[in-house]
Amino acid sequence: MNARAIVAWNLRRIRVEKGLSQEKLAADAGVDRAYLAKVERQAVNTGVDVLDKLAGALLVEVADLFEVPAEGATPPQILRGGRKRS
């Protein structure tokens, strides 16, 4: 697995574990939601400054975004779309 795939895997994994939508994380980090989606899909090679913003919004260290998944690990799931019920 290359570095871009590892970052995408961990970004989605941490975001989903914290129950954050892409829209919420993007707003908290001050990045465009569409750009965040591209990072998670490995469609762009993001810079260190953006990774720092995302890690800060997720309350994790940047190094956590580079954690190599265990062999055979299940890919992170996506959050169900739509509004949450009150």
DSSP file (Angstrom, degrees, kcal/mol; ACC not computed):
  #  RESIDUE AA STRUCTURE BP1 BP2  ACC     N-H-->O    O-->H-N    N-H-->O    O-->H-N    TCO  KAPPA ALPHA  PHI   PSI    X-CA   Y-CA   Z-CA
    1    1 A M              0   0    0      0, 0.0     2,-0.1     0, 0.0    67,-0.0   0.000 360.0 360.0 360.0 130.2    0.0    0.0    0.0
    2    2 A N     >  -     0   0    0      1,-0.1     4,-2.2     4,-0.0     3,-0.2  -0.325 360.0-101.3 -83.2 170.0    1.5    3.4   -1.0
    3    3 A A  H  > S+     0   0    0      1,-0.2     4,-2.6     2,-0.2     5,-0.2   0.865 120.8  54.0 -60.8 -39.1    1.5    6.5    1.2
    4    4 A R  H  > S+     0   0    0      1,-0.2     4,-2.2     2,-0.2    -1,-0.2   0.910 110.7  46.7 -63.1 -41.0   -1.5    8.1   -0.5
    5    5 A A  H  > S+     0   0    0      2,-0.2     4,-2.5    -3,-0.2    -2,-0.2   0.875 111.4  51.6 -67.8 -38.1   -3.6    5.0    0.0
    6    6 A I  H  X S+     0   0    0     -4,-2.2     4,-2.6     2,-0.2     5,-0.2   0.927 111.2  47.0 -64.6 -45.3   -2.5    4.8    3.7
    7    7 A V  H  X S+     0   0    0     -4,-2.6     4,-2.8     2,-0.2     5,-0.2   0.928 113.4  48.6 -62.4 -45.1   -3.4    8.4    4.3
    8    8 A A  H  X S+     0   0    0     -4,-2.2     4,-2.2    -5,-0.2     5,-0.2   0.923 112.2  49.4 -60.7 -45.2   -6.8    8.0    2.6
    9    9 A W  H  X S+     0   0    0     -4,-2.5     4,-2.6     1,-0.2    -2,-0.2   0.948 116.0  41.4 -58.2 -52.5   -7.5    4.8    4.6
   10   10 A N  H  X S+     0   0    0     -4,-2.6     4,-2.8    55,-0.4     5,-0.3   0.864 111.2  55.5 -69.8 -36.7   -6.7    6.4    7.9
   11   11 A L  H  X S+     0   0    0     -4,-2.8     4,-2.3    -5,-0.2    -1,-0.2   0.951 114.3  40.1 -60.6 -48.7   -8.4    9.7    7.2
   12   12 A R  H  X S+     0   0    0     -4,-2.2     4,-2.8    -5,-0.2     5,-0.3   0.923 115.1  53.0 -66.1 -43.1  -11.7    7.9    6.5
   13   13 A R  H  X S+     0   0    0     -4,-2.6     4,-2.5    -5,-0.2    -2,-0.2   0.939 114.2  40.8 -57.7 -49.8  -11.2    5.4    9.3
   14   14 A I  H  X S+     0   0    0     -4,-2.8     4,-1.9     2,-0.2    -1,-0.2   0.910 115.0  51.6 -67.5 -42.2  -10.6    8.1   11.9
   15   15 A R  H  <>S+     0   0    0     -4,-2.3     5,-2.6    -5,-0.3     4,-0.3   0.926 113.7  43.8 -60.7 -45.3  -13.4   10.4   10.5
   16   16 A V  H ><5S+     0   0    0     -4,-2.8     3,-1.4     1,-0.2    -2,-0.2   0.901 110.0  55.6 -68.4 -41.4  -15.9    7.5   10.6
   17   17 A E  H 3<5S+     0   0    0     -4,-2.5    -1,-0.2    -5,-0.3    -2,-0.2   0.861 110.8  46.1 -58.2 -34.5  -14.9    6.4   14.1
   18   18 A K  T 3<5S-     0   0    0     -4,-1.9    -1,-0.3    -5,-0.2    -2,-0.2   0.470 114.1-121.0 -88.0  -1.9  -15.5    9.9   15.3
   19   19 A G  T < 5 +     0   0    0     -3,-1.4     2,-0.4    -4,-0.3    -3,-0.2   0.795  60.0 149.8  70.5  29.0  -18.9   10.0   13.5
   20   20 A L      < -     0   0    0     -5,-2.6    -1,-0.2    -6,-0.2    59,-0.1  -0.784  40.7-137.2 -98.7 136.9  -17.9   13.1   11.4
   21   21 A S     >  -     0   0    0     -2,-0.4     4,-2.5     1,-0.1     5,-0.2  -0.426  28.4-111.4 -77.3 163.3  -19.3   13.7    7.9
   22   22 A Q  H  > S+     0   0    0      1,-0.2     4,-2.8     2,-0.2     5,-0.2   0.902 120.3  54.1 -60.3 -39.7  -16.9   14.9    5.2
   23   23 A E  H  > S+     0   0    0      2,-0.2     4,-2.2     1,-0.2    -1,-0.2   0.922 110.0  45.2 -61.8 -45.5  -18.7   18.2    5.3
   24   24 A K  H  > S+     0   0    0      2,-0.2     4,-2.6     1,-0.2    -2,-0.2   0.929 115.3  46.7 -65.5 -46.3  -18.2   18.7    9.1
   25   25 A L  H  X S+     0   0    0     -4,-2.5     4,-2.3     1,-0.2     5,-0.2   0.923 112.1  50.6 -62.8 -43.6  -14.6   17.7    9.0
   26   26 A A  H  X>S+     0   0    0     -4,-2.8     5,-2.3    -5,-0.2     4,-1.4   0.922 112.2  46.8 -60.4 -44.3  -13.9   19.9    6.0
   27   27 A A  H  <5S+     0   0    0     -4,-2.2     3,-0.3    -5,-0.2    -1,-0.2   0.924 113.2  48.6 -63.2 -45.0  -15.5   22.9    7.8
   28   28 A D  H  <5S+     0   0    0     -4,-2.6    -1,-0.2     1,-0.2    -2,-0.2   0.848 117.2  42.1 -63.6 -34.2  -13.6   22.2   11.0
   29   29 A A  H  <5S-     0   0    0     -4,-2.3    -1,-0.2    -5,-0.2    -2,-0.2   0.613 109.3-121.3 -89.3 -13.5  -10.3   21.9    9.2
   30   30 A G  T  <5S+     0   0    0     -4,-1.4     2,-0.3     1,-0.3    -3,-0.2   0.854  70.6 122.4  74.9  34.8  -10.9   24.8    6.8
   31   31 A V  S   <S-     0   0    0     -5,-2.3    -1,-0.3    -6,-0.2     2,-0.2  -0.877  70.9 -90.7-123.9 160.8  -10.6   22.8    3.6
   32   32 A D     >  -     0   0    0     -2,-0.3     4,-2.2     1,-0.1     5,-0.2  -0.476  28.1-135.8 -70.7 136.8  -13.0   22.3    0.8
   33   33 A R  H  > S+     0   0    0      1,-0.2     4,-2.3     2,-0.2     5,-0.2   0.883 105.6  52.9 -61.5 -39.5  -15.3   19.3    1.2
   34   34 A A  H  > S+     0   0    0      1,-0.2     4,-1.8     2,-0.2    -1,-0.2   0.873 108.8  50.5 -64.6 -35.9  -14.8   18.2   -2.4
   35   35 A Y  H  > S+     0   0    0      2,-0.2     4,-2.1     1,-0.2    -2,-0.2   0.917 108.4  51.9 -67.2 -42.9  -11.1   18.3   -1.9
   36   36 A L  H  X S+     0   0    0     -4,-2.2     4,-2.3     1,-0.2    -2,-0.2   0.908 107.9  52.4 -58.5 -42.6  -11.4   16.2    1.3
   37   37 A A  H  X S+     0   0    0     -4,-2.3     4,-1.5     1,-0.2    -1,-0.2   0.889 108.1  51.5 -61.5 -39.1  -13.4   13.7   -0.7
   38   38 A K  H  <>S+     0   0    0     -4,-1.8     5,-2.8     2,-0.2     6,-0.8   0.873 107.7  52.2 -65.9 -37.0  -10.6   13.5   -3.3
   39   39 A V  H ><5S+     0   0    0     -4,-2.1     3,-1.2     1,-0.2    -2,-0.2   0.936 110.0  48.4 -63.1 -45.5   -8.1   12.9   -0.6
   40   40 A E  H 3<5S+     0   0    0     -4,-2.3    -1,-0.2     1,-0.3    -2,-0.2   0.782 113.3  47.7 -65.9 -27.0  -10.2   10.0    0.7
   41   41 A R  T 3<5S-     0   0    0     -4,-1.5    -1,-0.3    -5,-0.2    -2,-0.2   0.401 112.3-120.2 -92.3   2.2  -10.5    8.6   -2.8
   42   42 A Q  T < 5S+     0   0    0     -3,-1.2    -3,-0.2    -4,-0.3    -2,-0.1   0.752  75.5 129.9  65.0  26.3   -6.8    9.0   -3.5
   43   43 A A      < +     0   0    0     -5,-2.8     2,-0.3    -6,-0.2    -4,-0.2   0.621  66.9  37.7 -85.9 -14.2   -7.5   11.3   -6.4
   44   44 A V  S    S-     0   0    0     -6,-0.8     2,-0.8    -9,-0.1    -2,-0.1  -0.950  74.3-129.2-134.7 155.7   -5.1   14.0   -5.2
   45   45 A N        -     0   0    0     -2,-0.3    -6,-0.1    -3,-0.0     2,-0.1  -0.889  38.3-153.4-102.5 101.1   -1.7   14.1   -3.6
   46   46 A T        -     0   0    0     -2,-0.8     2,-0.1     1,-0.1    -2,-0.0  -0.314   7.3-117.8 -81.5 159.4   -2.3   16.4   -0.6
   47   47 A G     >  -     0   0    0      1,-0.1     4,-2.1    -2,-0.1     3,-0.2  -0.405  24.6-106.7 -92.7 169.4    0.3   18.5    1.1
   48   48 A V  H  > S+     0   0    0      1,-0.2     4,-2.5     2,-0.2     5,-0.2   0.854 116.3  58.6 -63.3 -37.4    1.6   18.5    4.7
   49   49 A D  H  > S+     0   0    0      2,-0.2     4,-1.9     1,-0.2    -1,-0.2   0.904 108.1  45.3 -62.0 -40.9   -0.3   21.7    5.6
   50   50 A V  H  > S+     0   0    0      2,-0.2     4,-2.7     1,-0.2    -1,-0.2   0.912 111.9  51.9 -68.6 -42.1   -3.6   20.2    4.7
   51   51 A L  H  X S+     0   0    0     -4,-2.1     4,-2.7     1,-0.2     5,-0.2   0.891 108.8  52.0 -60.2 -38.4   -2.7   17.0    6.6
   52   52 A D  H  X S+     0   0    0     -4,-2.5     4,-2.2     2,-0.2    -1,-0.2   0.907 110.4  47.6 -64.3 -42.2   -1.9   19.1    9.6
   53   53 A K  H  X S+     0   0    0     -4,-1.9     4,-2.2     2,-0.2    -2,-0.2   0.919 113.9  47.1 -63.9 -44.2   -5.3   20.9    9.4
   54   54 A L  H  X S+     0   0    0     -4,-2.7     4,-1.9     2,-0.2    -2,-0.2   0.922 112.2  49.0 -65.5 -44.4   -7.1   17.6    9.0
   55   55 A A  H  X>S+     0   0    0     -4,-2.7     5,-2.4     1,-0.2     4,-0.7   0.912 111.1  51.3 -61.3 -41.8   -5.2   16.0   11.9
   56   56 A G  H ><5S+     0   0    0     -4,-2.2     3,-0.7     1,-0.2    -1,-0.2   0.911 110.0  48.1 -61.4 -43.3   -5.9   19.0   14.1
   57   57 A A  H 3<5S+     0   0    0     -4,-2.2    -1,-0.2     1,-0.2    -2,-0.2   0.815 114.0  47.5 -67.7 -29.9   -9.6   18.9   13.3
   58   58 A L  H 3<5S-     0   0    0     -4,-1.9    -1,-0.2    -5,-0.2    -2,-0.2   0.524 110.1-125.1 -85.8  -6.6   -9.7   15.2   14.1
   59   59 A L  T <<5S+     0   0    0     -4,-0.7     2,-0.3    -3,-0.7    -3,-0.2   0.890  71.9 114.5  61.2  42.4   -7.7   15.7   17.3
   60   60 A V  S   <S-     0   0    0     -5,-2.4    -1,-0.3    -6,-0.1     2,-0.2  -0.853  72.2 -95.8-130.2 168.4   -5.0   13.3   16.3
   61   61 A E    >>  -     0   0    0     -2,-0.3     3,-1.4     1,-0.1     4,-0.5  -0.566  31.7-119.6 -80.9 150.5   -1.3   13.5   15.4
   62   62 A V  G >4 S+     0   0    0      1,-0.3     3,-1.7    -2,-0.2     4,-0.3   0.874 114.5  64.2 -55.9 -37.2   -0.3   13.8   11.8
   63   63 A A  G >4 S+     0   0    0      1,-0.3     3,-1.7     2,-0.2    -1,-0.3   0.792  89.3  67.3 -58.6 -28.6    1.6   10.5   12.3
   64   64 A D  G X4 S+     0   0    0     -3,-1.4     3,-1.0     1,-0.3    -1,-0.3   0.770  91.9  61.4 -63.9 -24.6   -1.7    8.8   12.9
   65   65 A L  G << S+     0   0    0     -3,-1.7   -55,-0.4    -4,-0.5    -1,-0.3   0.609 102.8  51.7 -75.8 -11.1   -2.6    9.4    9.3
   66   66 A F  G <  S+     0   0    0     -3,-1.7     2,-0.4    -4,-0.3    -1,-0.2   0.199  75.0 131.1-110.1  13.9    0.4    7.3    8.2
   67   67 A E    <   -     0   0    0     -3,-1.0   -57,-0.1   -61,-0.1    -3,-0.0  -0.549  59.8-126.7 -70.7 123.8   -0.4    4.2   10.4
   68   68 A V        -     0   0    0     -2,-0.4     3,-0.1     1,-0.1    -1,-0.1  -0.577  26.0-120.5 -74.3 125.5   -0.1    1.1    8.1
   69   69 A P        -     0   0    0      0, 0.0     3,-0.1     0, 0.0    -1,-0.1  -0.299  33.2 -97.5 -64.2 149.2   -3.3   -1.0    8.4
   70   70 A A    >   -     0   0    0      1,-0.1     3,-2.3     2,-0.1     2,-0.1  -0.331  50.8 -87.9 -63.4 148.0   -2.9   -4.5    9.6
   71   71 A E  T 3  S+     0   0    0      1,-0.3    -1,-0.1    -3,-0.1    -3,-0.0  -0.383 116.3  14.6 -60.0 130.1   -2.8   -7.2    6.9
   72   72 A G  T 3  S+     0   0    0      1,-0.2    -1,-0.3    -2,-0.1    -2,-0.1   0.517  89.2 158.2  82.3   5.5   -6.3   -8.3    6.0
   73   73 A A    <   -     0   0    0     -3,-2.3    -1,-0.2     1,-0.1     0, 0.0  -0.310  47.6-109.5 -62.8 145.4   -7.9   -5.3    7.8
   74   74 A T        -     0   0    0      1,-0.1    -1,-0.1     3,-0.0     3,-0.1  -0.608  37.4-109.3 -75.9 130.7  -11.4   -4.4    6.7
   75   75 A P        -     0   0    0      0, 0.0    -1,-0.1     0, 0.0   -66,-0.0  -0.257  44.1 -90.5 -58.6 147.6  -11.5   -1.1    4.8
   76   76 A P        -     0   0    0      0, 0.0   -63,-0.1     0, 0.0     2,-0.1  -0.316  44.0-126.8 -60.4 140.6  -13.2    1.7    6.6
   77   77 A Q        -     0   0    0     -3,-0.1     2,-0.3   -64,-0.1   -61,-0.1  -0.344  19.6-113.3 -81.0 166.5  -16.9    2.0    6.0
   78   78 A I        -     0   0    0     -2,-0.1     2,-0.2   -62,-0.0    -1,-0.1  -0.705  31.0-108.1 -96.4 155.1  -18.7    5.2    4.9
   79   79 A L        -     0   0    0     -2,-0.3     2,-0.2   -59,-0.1    -1,-0.0  -0.567  39.1-101.7 -78.6 146.4  -21.1    7.0    7.0
   80   80 A R        -     0   0    0     -2,-0.2    -1,-0.1     1,-0.1     0, 0.0  -0.500  43.5-126.5 -66.1 133.4  -24.8    6.8    6.1
   81   81 A G        +     0   0    0     -2,-0.2    -1,-0.1    -3,-0.0     2,-0.1  -0.114  61.5  56.0 -75.7 174.9  -25.8   10.0    4.3
   82   82 A G  S    S-     0   0    0      2,-0.0     2,-0.2     0, 0.0    -2,-0.0  -0.164  91.5 -41.4  93.3 173.3  -28.7   12.3    5.1
   83   83 A R        -     0   0    0      1,-0.1     2,-0.3    -2,-0.1    -2,-0.0  -0.467  57.2-118.0 -76.9 145.3  -29.7   14.2    8.1
   84   84 A K        -     0   0    0     -2,-0.2     2,-0.2     1,-0.1    -1,-0.1  -0.603  32.1-111.7 -80.2 143.0  -29.5   12.7   11.5
   85   85 A R              0   0    0     -2,-0.3    -1,-0.1     1,-0.1     0, 0.0  -0.500 360.0 360.0 -74.5 144.1  -32.8   12.3   13.4
   86   86 A S              0   0    0     -2,-0.2    -1,-0.1     0, 0.0    -2,-0.0   0.461 360.0 360.0 -80.3 360.0  -33.3   14.5   16.4
